[in-house]
């Protein structure tokens, strides 16, 4: 029953699927920039500060994972020029 009342931002990022975090890297980055602006302004009540910080951590993890995945894909593509896929 406690989990049902827990807001999504308070849940562990590991248990939230990427689709639940953000629809795309660009959307996550835009939301993250907005959150950083709100946090930098220093005008949020403590409860909102914590929940926005947690949401920012989820978005940051999502963005890093997407960047890592793209980097791995680029490395595979660059590597495919020097050797065929079926090389043993």
C-alpha positions in Angstrom: 0.0 0.0 0.0 2.9 2.4 0.7 4.2 2.0 -2.9 0.9 3.0 -4.4 1.1 6.4 -2.6 4.8 6.9 -3.5 5.2 9.4 -6.3 7.1 8.1 -9.4 10.0 10.5 -8.8 10.6 8.8 -5.4 10.9 5.3 -6.9 14.3 3.9 -7.7 15.5 4.8 -11.3 16.5 1.1 -11.7 12.8 0.0 -11.3 11.4 2.6 -13.7 11.5 1.6 -17.4 13.1 4.1 -19.8 9.7 4.7 -21.5 8.3 5.9 -18.1 11.2 8.3 -17.5 11.0 10.2 -20.8 9.8 9.6 -24.4 13.1 10.6 -25.9 16.6 11.9 -25.0 15.6 15.4 -26.2 12.5 15.5 -24.0 14.5 14.3 -21.0 17.2 16.9 -21.6 14.6 19.7 -21.9 12.9 18.7 -18.6 16.3 18.3 -16.9 17.3 21.8 -18.0 14.0 23.2 -16.6 14.5 21.3 -13.3 18.1 22.7 -13.0 16.7 26.2 -13.5 14.1 25.7 -10.8 16.7 24.3 -8.4 19.1 27.1 -9.1 16.5 29.7 -8.4 16.3 28.5 -4.8 12.6 29.4 -4.4 11.2 25.8 -4.0 9.8 24.5 -0.7 11.9 21.6 0.8 9.4 18.9 -0.3 9.4 20.1 -3.9 13.1 20.5 -3.8 13.6 16.8 -2.9 11.1 15.5 -5.4 12.6 17.6 -8.2 16.1 16.5 -7.3 15.0 12.9 -7.5 13.3 13.4 -10.8 16.5 15.1 -12.1 18.6 12.1 -11.0 16.2 9.8 -13.0 16.5 12.1 -16.1 20.2 12.3 -15.8 20.6 8.5 -15.6 18.3 8.1 -18.6 20.3 10.6 -20.6 23.6 9.0 -19.7 22.3 5.6 -20.7 21.1 6.9 -24.0 24.4 8.5 -24.7 26.3 5.3 -23.7 24.1 3.3 -26.1 24.7 5.6 -29.0 28.4 5.6 -28.3 28.4 1.8 -28.4 26.5 1.8 -31.7 29.0 4.3 -33.2 31.9 2.1 -32.0 30.3 -0.9 -33.7 29.8 1.0 -36.9 33.3 2.3 -36.9 34.6 -1.2 -36.2 32.6 -2.7 -39.0 34.7 -0.8 -41.6 37.8 -2.6 -40.6 36.5 -6.2 -40.3 33.4 -8.1 -41.6 30.7 -9.1 -39.1 31.1 -12.8 -39.9 34.9 -12.9 -39.3 35.8 -15.7 -36.9 
